[in-house]
Amino acid sequence: MNTISKLKKELQQQRFFHDSWLLGLLSIAVLGDIFIVLWSITHIRRVSIELPVRFTSLSNFDQLGAWYQLYEIAIIAVMITLINLFLAVTLHRKNRILSIFLIVTTVMVVVLASAILLGFTVIKYGTN
């Protein structure tokens, strides 16, 4: 119980959660993650054919895979958000600018993951 009270006290002293820029950017990233997870749950469907799971500008769709591999996009976006949030909170006392860059990077990753997921799931592969 003593460690929980110490953790609460440490979080209250943490300036990260009082910084309006960081909280605004973090809320955008979290809302984006929620959107990605909900979109994945509602729009990824089981199909019997292989779907494109990787796109490059040189060779267009160059890798096919199973339908469930599209969930990796959401998982990676959420993992990057959690890791960058941990690093931003840890580094905020020493370097506020680095914390802002980490959260901005998180927002950019979430936007990119959303675009990729939308691109791969909006296509109808001949199924209804």
PyRosetta script that sets phi, psi and omega in degrees:
from pyrosetta import init, pose_from_sequence

init()
pose = pose_from_sequence("MNTISKLKKELQQQRFFHDSWLLGLLSIAVLGDIFIVLWSITHIRRVSIELPVRFTSLSNFDQLGAWYQLYEIAIIAVMITLINLFLAVTLHRKNRILSIFLIVTTVMVVVLASAILLGFTVIKYGTN")
pose.set_psi(1, -33.6)
pose.set_omega(1, -178.9)
pose.set_phi(2, -65.4)
pose.set_psi(2, -37.6)
pose.set_omega(2, 179.6)
pose.set_phi(3, -68.9)
pose.set_psi(3, -32.7)
pose.set_omega(3, 177.8)
pose.set_phi(4, -66.7)
pose.set_psi(4, -42.3)
pose.set_omega(4, 178.6)
pose.set_phi(5, -66.6)
pose.set_psi(5, -35.4)
pose.set_omega(5, 176.3)
pose.set_phi(6, -65.9)
pose.set_psi(6, -40.2)
pose.set_omega(6, 179.1)
pose.set_phi(7, -65.1)
pose.set_psi(7, -42.5)
pose.set_omega(7, 177.2)
pose.set_phi(8, -62.1)
pose.set_psi(8, -41.9)
pose.set_omega(8, -179.8)
pose.set_phi(9, -65.4)
pose.set_psi(9, -40.2)
pose.set_omega(9, 178.9)
pose.set_phi(10, -65.2)
pose.set_psi(10, -41.1)
pose.set_omega(10, 178.8)
pose.set_phi(11, -67.3)
pose.set_psi(11, -34.2)
pose.set_omega(11, 177.8)
pose.set_phi(12, -69.6)
pose.set_psi(12, -33.2)
pose.set_omega(12, 178.7)
pose.set_phi(13, -78.7)
pose.set_psi(13, -17.5)
pose.set_omega(13, -178.1)
pose.set_phi(14, -65.7)
pose.set_psi(14, 123.9)
pose.set_omega(14, -178.8)
pose.set_phi(15, -75.9)
pose.set_psi(15, -15.6)
pose.set_omega(15, -177.9)
pose.set_phi(16, -57.0)
pose.set_psi(16, -42.1)
pose.set_omega(16, -175.0)
pose.set_phi(17, -82.1)
pose.set_psi(17, 3.6)
pose.set_omega(17, 174.5)
pose.set_phi(18, -110.5)
pose.set_psi(18, -0.9)
pose.set_omega(18, -178.6)
pose.set_phi(19, -89.2)
pose.set_psi(19, 113.9)
pose.set_omega(19, -173.8)
pose.set_phi(20, -67.9)
pose.set_psi(20, -34.7)
pose.set_omega(20, 177.4)
pose.set_phi(21, -62.2)
pose.set_psi(21, -48.5)
pose.set_omega(21, -178.4)
pose.set_phi(22, -65.6)
pose.set_psi(22, -40.4)
pose.set_omega(22, 179.3)
pose.set_phi(23, -66.7)
pose.set_psi(23, -37.1)
pose.set_omega(23, 177.1)
pose.set_phi(24, -64.3)
pose.set_psi(24, -47.5)
pose.set_omega(24, 178.4)
pose.set_phi(25, -65.3)
pose.set_psi(25, -39.4)
pose.set_omega(25, 178.9)
pose.set_phi(26, -65.4)
pose.set_psi(26, -38.0)
pose.set_omega(26, 178.7)
pose.set_phi(27, -66.6)
pose.set_psi(27, -36.0)
pose.set_omega(27, 175.5)
pose.set_phi(28, -63.0)
pose.set_psi(28, -43.9)
pose.set_omega(28, -180.0)
pose.set_phi(29, -64.7)
pose.set_psi(29, -42.7)
pose.set_omega(29, -179.4)
pose.set_phi(30, -67.5)
pose.set_psi(30, -41.9)
pose.set_omega(30, 176.4)
pose.set_phi(31, -62.6)
pose.set_psi(31, -38.6)
pose.set_omega(31, 175.7)
pose.set_phi(32, -63.5)
pose.set_psi(32, -41.4)
pose.set_omega(32, 176.9)
pose.set_phi(33, -63.3)
pose.set_psi(33, -41.4)
pose.set_omega(33, 177.8)
pose.set_phi(34, -61.7)
pose.set_psi(34, -43.0)
pose.set_omega(34, 177.5)
pose.set_phi(35, -60.6)
pose.set_psi(35, -45.7)
pose.set_omega(35, -178.8)
pose.set_phi(36, -61.3)
pose.set_psi(36, -44.7)
pose.set_omega(36, -179.2)
pose.set_phi(37, -65.6)
pose.set_psi(37, -45.2)
pose.set_omega(37, 179.3)
pose.set_phi(38, -64.8)
pose.set_psi(38, -40.6)
pose.set_omega(38, 178.4)
pose.set_phi(39, -63.8)
pose.set_psi(39, -40.8)
pose.set_omega(39, 179.4)
pose.set_phi(40, -62.4)
pose.set_psi(40, -44.7)
pose.set_omega(40, -178.1)
pose.set_phi(41, -64.7)
pose.set_psi(41, -39.1)
pose.set_omega(41, -174.2)
pose.set_phi(42, -89.3)
pose.set_psi(42, -20.9)
pose.set_omega(42, -173.0)
pose.set_phi(43, -116.7)
pose.set_psi(43, -12.1)
pose.set_omega(43, 175.8)
pose.set_phi(44, -88.2)
pose.set_psi(44, 120.5)
pose.set_omega(44, -176.5)
pose.set_phi(45, -119.6)
pose.set_psi(45, 153.4)
pose.set_omega(45, 177.4)
pose.set_phi(46, -72.9)
pose.set_psi(46, 125.2)
pose.set_omega(46, 176.2)
pose.set_phi(47, -131.7)
pose.set_psi(47, 156.1)
pose.set_omega(47, -176.4)
pose.set_phi(48, -87.3)
pose.set_psi(48, -15.3)
pose.set_omega(48, -180.0)
pose.set_phi(49, -93.7)
pose.set_psi(49, 161.8)
pose.set_omega(49, 176.1)
pose.set_phi(50, -81.1)
pose.set_psi(50, 143.2)
pose.set_omega(50, -178.2)
pose.set_phi(51, -110.2)
pose.set_psi(51, 154.1)
pose.set_omega(51, 172.9)
pose.set_phi(52, -68.5)
pose.set_psi(52, 130.6)
pose.set_omega(52, -179.7)
pose.set_phi(53, -120.9)
pose.set_psi(53, -1.0)
pose.set_omega(53, 177.2)
pose.set_phi(54, -146.2)
pose.set_psi(54, 138.5)
pose.set_omega(54, -179.7)
pose.set_phi(55, -131.5)
pose.set_psi(55, 132.0)
pose.set_omega(55, 173.5)
pose.set_phi(56, -126.7)
pose.set_psi(56, 155.6)
pose.set_omega(56, -179.2)
pose.set_phi(57, -72.6)
pose.set_psi(57, -21.1)
pose.set_omega(57, -179.8)
pose.set_phi(58, -80.2)
pose.set_psi(58, -44.0)
pose.set_omega(58, -173.8)
pose.set_phi(59, -121.9)
pose.set_psi(59, 14.7)
pose.set_omega(59, -178.1)
pose.set_phi(60, 57.1)
pose.set_psi(60, -134.2)
pose.set_omega(60, 179.1)
pose.set_phi(61, -75.3)
pose.set_psi(61, 114.5)
pose.set_omega(61, -174.2)
pose.set_phi(62, -121.1)
pose.set_psi(62, 3.3)
pose.set_omega(62, 177.5)
pose.set_phi(63, -144.9)
pose.set_psi(63, 130.8)
pose.set_omega(63, 176.0)
pose.set_phi(64, -105.3)
pose.set_psi(64, 153.1)
pose.set_omega(64, 179.7)
pose.set_phi(65, -158.7)
pose.set_psi(65, -178.7)
pose.set_omega(65, 180.0)
pose.set_phi(66, -74.1)
pose.set_psi(66, 159.3)
pose.set_omega(66, -176.9)
pose.set_phi(67, -60.3)
pose.set_psi(67, -33.4)
pose.set_omega(67, -175.7)
pose.set_phi(68, -74.7)
pose.set_psi(68, -12.4)
pose.set_omega(68, 178.1)
pose.set_phi(69, -69.5)
pose.set_psi(69, -17.3)
pose.set_omega(69, 177.2)
pose.set_phi(70, -68.5)
pose.set_psi(70, -21.5)
pose.set_omega(70, 176.3)
pose.set_phi(71, -66.5)
pose.set_psi(71, -20.4)
pose.set_omega(71, 179.9)
pose.set_phi(72, -61.1)
pose.set_psi(72, -31.7)
pose.set_omega(72, 179.9)
pose.set_phi(73, -61.2)
pose.set_psi(73, -47.4)
pose.set_omega(73, 179.5)
pose.set_phi(74, -66.2)
pose.set_psi(74, -41.4)
pose.set_omega(74, -179.3)
pose.set_phi(75, -63.5)
pose.set_psi(75, -43.3)
pose.set_omega(75, 180.0)
pose.set_phi(76, -65.5)
pose.set_psi(76, -41.6)
pose.set_omega(76, 179.6)
pose.set_phi(77, -62.4)
pose.set_psi(77, -42.8)
pose.set_omega(77, 179.9)
pose.set_phi(78, -68.5)
pose.set_psi(78, -39.8)
pose.set_omega(78, 179.1)
pose.set_phi(79, -64.3)
pose.set_psi(79, -41.8)
pose.set_omega(79, 178.7)
pose.set_phi(80, -64.4)
pose.set_psi(80, -39.4)
pose.set_omega(80, 177.6)
pose.set_phi(81, -61.2)
pose.set_psi(81, -46.6)
pose.set_omega(81, -179.0)
pose.set_phi(82, -65.4)
pose.set_psi(82, -42.6)
pose.set_omega(82, -179.2)
pose.set_phi(83, -66.5)
pose.set_psi(83, -45.8)
pose.set_omega(83, 180.0)
pose.set_phi(84, -67.4)
pose.set_psi(84, -33.7)
pose.set_omega(84, 176.1)
pose.set_phi(85, -64.3)
pose.set_psi(85, -44.9)
pose.set_omega(85, 177.7)
pose.set_phi(86, -59.7)
pose.set_psi(86, -46.1)
pose.set_omega(86, 179.7)
pose.set_phi(87, -65.5)
pose.set_psi(87, -39.8)
pose.set_omega(87, -179.6)
pose.set_phi(88, -65.1)
pose.set_psi(88, -42.0)
pose.set_omega(88, 178.5)
pose.set_phi(89, -65.7)
pose.set_psi(89, -41.2)
pose.set_omega(89, -179.0)
pose.set_phi(90, -65.5)
pose.set_psi(90, -39.9)
pose.set_omega(90, -174.3)
pose.set_phi(91, -91.8)
pose.set_psi(91, -3.7)
pose.set_omega(91, -172.8)
pose.set_phi(92, -62.1)
pose.set_psi(92, -38.7)
pose.set_omega(92, -179.4)
pose.set_phi(93, -64.4)
pose.set_psi(93, -36.2)
pose.set_omega(93, -176.9)
pose.set_phi(94, -84.4)
pose.set_psi(94, -37.7)
pose.set_omega(94, -173.7)
pose.set_phi(95, -151.8)
pose.set_psi(95, 100.5)
pose.set_omega(95, -177.6)
pose.set_phi(96, -66.6)
pose.set_psi(96, -38.2)
pose.set_omega(96, -178.3)
pose.set_phi(97, -62.9)
pose.set_psi(97, -40.9)
pose.set_omega(97, 178.2)
pose.set_phi(98, -63.3)
pose.set_psi(98, -37.7)
pose.set_omega(98, 176.5)
pose.set_phi(99, -63.3)
pose.set_psi(99, -41.9)
pose.set_omega(99, 178.6)
pose.set_phi(100, -64.0)
pose.set_psi(100, -43.3)
pose.set_omega(100, 178.1)
pose.set_phi(101, -61.3)
pose.set_psi(101, -39.5)
pose.set_omega(101, 178.4)
pose.set_phi(102, -63.3)
pose.set_psi(102, -42.7)
pose.set_omega(102, -179.2)
pose.set_phi(103, -71.7)
pose.set_psi(103, -37.0)
pose.set_omega(103, 175.8)
pose.set_phi(104, -63.2)
pose.set_psi(104, -41.2)
pose.set_omega(104, 176.0)
pose.set_phi(105, -61.2)
pose.set_psi(105, -39.0)
pose.set_omega(105, 177.6)
pose.set_phi(106, -62.5)
pose.set_psi(106, -43.6)
pose.set_omega(106, 178.6)
pose.set_phi(107, -61.9)
pose.set_psi(107, -41.6)
pose.set_omega(107, 179.5)
pose.set_phi(108, -65.3)
pose.set_psi(108, -39.4)
pose.set_omega(108, 177.8)
pose.set_phi(109, -64.5)
pose.set_psi(109, -41.3)
pose.set_omega(109, 180.0)
pose.set_phi(110, -65.4)
pose.set_psi(110, -41.6)
pose.set_omega(110, 178.0)
pose.set_phi(111, -63.9)
pose.set_psi(111, -44.2)
pose.set_omega(111, 178.5)
pose.set_phi(112, -64.3)
pose.set_psi(112, -43.0)
pose.set_omega(112, 178.2)
pose.set_phi(113, -63.5)
pose.set_psi(113, -37.4)
pose.set_omega(113, 177.0)
pose.set_phi(114, -63.1)
pose.set_psi(114, -45.2)
pose.set_omega(114, 179.7)
pose.set_phi(115, -63.0)
pose.set_psi(115, -42.2)
pose.set_omega(115, 179.3)
pose.set_phi(116, -64.6)
pose.set_psi(116, -46.3)
pose.set_omega(116, -178.8)
pose.set_phi(117, -64.6)
pose.set_psi(117, -42.4)
pose.set_omega(117, 177.2)
pose.set_phi(118, -62.2)
pose.set_psi(118, -42.3)
pose.set_omega(118, 179.4)
pose.set_phi(119, -62.8)
pose.set_psi(119, -37.0)
pose.set_omega(119, -178.2)
pose.set_phi(120, -82.9)
pose.set_psi(120, -23.3)
pose.set_omega(120, -175.9)
pose.set_phi(121, -102.4)
pose.set_psi(121, -16.8)
pose.set_omega(121, 179.3)
pose.set_phi(122, -74.2)
pose.set_psi(122, -27.9)
pose.set_omega(122, -179.9)
pose.set_phi(123, -66.0)
pose.set_psi(123, 131.5)
pose.set_omega(123, 175.2)
pose.set_phi(124, -96.6)
pose.set_psi(124, 121.2)
pose.set_omega(124, -176.4)
pose.set_phi(125, -91.9)
pose.set_psi(125, 49.2)
pose.set_omega(125, 178.2)
pose.set_phi(126, 73.4)
pose.set_psi(126, 7.8)
pose.set_omega(126, 178.9)
pose.set_phi(127, -113.0)
pose.set_psi(127, 156.4)
pose.set_omega(127, -179.7)
pose.set_phi(128, -103.4)
pose.dump_pdb("model.pdb")
